[in-house]
Amino acid sequence: MKFRRCLFQPFYISIVILIFVSCKKEMRPIEYGKDNCEQCRMTVMNPQFGAGMLTAKGKVFAFDAGECLVRYLKSKGIKENEEYYVSDYLAPGTLIHATEAVFLHGDSIQSPMGGNLAAFNSRESALSVQQDLGGTIMDWNNLFNK
């Protein structure tokens, strides 16, 4: 009897480890052409403008543009235990934390939902694009006071 118990012990330990590993909470990449925007229900197509949200429970929501994420959060509210992401305009498909991003808002930026909003991983990047496209530099907090 003791021999059988020893054989099954590694099995049970493996199951417990798998359960903990599978509960890892992280943002997955947006599946362009497959994911639907949580706000407007359109298919997320442009990796230069996509956005995402990771809930406290680990659920991922995709958005076709930063303005859809902002509209969604204005209607539902921002929660401290959720994470928000936007695509870096200069590195399409690369998600960056929205709260740390620098945004450029202007008529020359043609984002999917007409919000004319692009996100950048640094102020320098946003300033370099601003020289060509114009617009106003904003941060995460500015988006909600606009």
N, C-alpha and C positions, 0 to 999 in steps of 0.2 A: 504494500500500500504506500509506503513512504517513497518507493522508487517511482511510482506513477505521479505522485504529487510533484516530485522534482522535475519530471519531464514536462509537465504542464505549466510550471511556474514561468519559464521564459515566454511561453505563449501569452499568458495573461499580462505579463509586463509589457510585451510588444503591443498588445491591444490598448493598454492605458497610454503608452507613448503615442500611438497613432491618434488617439482621441485628442490629446493635448496639442499635437502638431497640426491637426486639421482645424483646430479652433483659432489658428493664428489670424489676426485681423490686419489686412493690408489692402491697399488700393490695387486693383488689377488694371492692366492697360485697357483703354477703351477699344472696343471692336468696331472700327469704322466700317460703315456699310451694313452692320448687323444690329448694333445697339440702337435703341430708340431714346430720344430725349425725354426725361422725366417731366419736363415742363410743357413742351409743345407737342410731344409725341412724334416729331419728325425723326427720320433716320439720321443718325450722327454720321456725317460724311467727310467733313474737312478737318484733317488732323492739325491744321494751323490754329483752329479755334475751339476745339473740343474742351469739355470741362467734366469734372466728376466730383462725387461726394461719397465719403465712407462714413457710414453711421456707426454709432457706438456698438451696435450688435454685429458689425462686420458686413452689412449689406452695402452693395455698391450701386450708385445711381449714375447714369451718364447724362450729359447735356450736350447739345450741339454747339453751344457757344457760351462764353462767360456771361453774356447778358441773360441767358435762360437760367443759369445757376443763380444769378442775382435776383431775378424775378421770383424764382422758386423760394429763395430764402426770405425775400421780403414778404411773401405770403405765408410761409410756414414758420419763420423765425430761425435765427442762428442759435445753435446749441454748442456749448463749450466742448462737449465730448465728441463732436463730429469733426471730420477733416474735409477740407475743400481744396480742390485742385483745378488748375487751368493749364491749357497747352501753351507752351512757350512758342510765340509767334515765329521766332527765328530757328527753332528746332522742332518742327511739326511732329506731333505725337508724343513729345516729351512732356510729361505732367510735372508741374511744379506746385508747391503749396500756394494757394491763392492768397492767404494772409500775408505772405512774404513777397508776392509778385508786385511788379510795377506795371501799371496799365496805361495805355495810350488810347484816348478817345478822340475821334475826329471823323469828319465826313469822307475822307479819302480811304478809310479802313472799311472794307466791305465784308463784314462778318455775316454769318448765315442768317441771323434773325434781324438784321438791320440796326443793331445796337451800336455799330461802329466802334467796337472795342477789341483791343488786342492786349495780350499779356506778355510780359518779359521777365526773365530771371534776374535782371539787374537794371538799375537806373541808367547806366551807361548804354545798354542795349536799346532801351526805350528812347533815349535822347538821340541816338544815331538814326533810328527810324523816323523820329519826329522831324529831323532835318529834311527828310525827303517827303514825308506825308503830312506834316503839320499835326495839329491836334493838341490835346491837353494831357499832361502827365497827371496820373492819379494813383492813389494807393487803395488798398482794400476798404478802408473806412470811408473814403470819398465816394465810393460806388453806391453806398447806402444813403448818402446825403444828397445825391444828384437828382 
